[in-house]
Amino acid sequence: MSTTTHPHGVAGASARPALSRAQKIGVVIAGLYSLTNVPPMTGPEGEVGPPLAIVVLGSVTGVLGVVAAVLAWRTRAPLWRRLIAGLMILNAVAALPAFFVPGVPLVLVVLAGIGEVIALVVVVLLFTGPRR
């Protein structure tokens, strides 16, 4: 561990490398996507929506994702990027039944598919290292 001066003047703190451009994009996309998960998702008017457990899980992971994205941006600590990736994967796995359970409204299937693609893109971006 190096003993450099922290940007805020704290001596002895280790300097973290800056986020790569891809990592910054991944953090921003994850933060915005998590922000859309904070309000509970319901089904279309008159349709049955997702189970309550999935709605609660989506809201909780949304709040945690927003917090983790802000901390990942500010501290550049890899821990927060790993947490974001884990939350995105958890959301993606929770959305998988939408593709296999009969009677799920098409709108929710499409939204689940978009969420799967976003999760994949974000995870790849978060773990992309700097170009050499």
N, C-alpha and C positions, 0 to 999 in steps of 0.2 A: 504494500500500500504506500503510495507516495504521500509526502507531506507538503502539499502545496497550499496556497491560500485560496480559500473558498471565495466565490464571487461576492458573497455578502461580508467578507472580511474575517471569517472564522478560520484561524490557523489550524493546521493539522488535518483538515478534512481532505478526503481524496477527491481529486478532480475527475469528473466523469466526462467521457467524450460526448460531443454534441450528437444529437439525433441526426441520422441521415435524412435525406429528403424523403425517401420512401417511408421511413419510420414516422416522420412528421405527418405525412399524408395519411398513414394508417391510424395514427392517434386521432387526427381530426375526424376522419370518417367514422371511427369507432365512437368518438364522443357524440357526434351528431346522431348516429344510429341509436346509441344508448338513450339519448334525449328523447327520441321518438318512442322508445319503449316505456318511458316513465308513466305516461297516462295509460290506465288499463285499456286493453284492446277488447272490444266487444264485437259480436257478429253483426252482419247487416241487419237492418230493421226487420223484425219478424222472424229472423233465423236464429238457430241455436249457435252460440259462440263457443269459444274454447272453454275447457273446464276451468273452474275457479283456481285450481292449483297452478295451471299454466299461466293464467292471468297474473297471479301474485308473483310467480317466479319471474315473469317478464318485467314486471314493475321493479322488483327488488334488484334484478341484474341490471336494469336500466339505470337506476340511481347509483349503484356501485360502479357501473361502467363510466358514467359521467365523472364521478369523483376520481376514479383511476386514470381517466384520460387527462384531467387537469393536473393530477400529480405527476403523471408520466411526462407531460409537457414541461412542467416547472422543474422537476428534480432530475430528469433524464435517467432515473434509476430503472434498470432492467426489470425489477420486481413488478413495477406497475404495468409495463408492457406485457409481462407474463400473465398478470391478473386479467388484463383486458382480453387477451387471447383466450384464457380459460372461460371467461364470461361469455364471449362470443360463441365458443364451441358449445357451452351449456345451452345457450339460447337456440343454437342450430339443432342440437339433439332434441330439445323439447319440442321443436316445430316438426320433426319428422313424422309423427303420427298423422299430420294433416294430409300426407300423401297416400296413406294406406287405409285410413278409417273411412268407410262409406258415409256419404251424406254431408261431408264438409263442404260449405259453400265455396264456389269457385274463387271468389274474391280472397278468401283466407288461404286457399291453396297457392294462389299467385303471390300473395304477400309472404307466405312461408318460403316459397322458391326464391324470391328476391332476397329475403333474409339469409338464406343458405349461401347464395352467391356473395353477398356482402361480407358474411362471416369468413368465407374462404379468402377473399381478397384482402381483408384486414389482417388476418393471421399471417398471410404471406408477406404483406408489407411490413408488419411489425418485426418480423425476424429477418428481414433483408438487411445485410450488413452493408457497410460503406464500400463503394467501388474502389478498386485498387488501380 
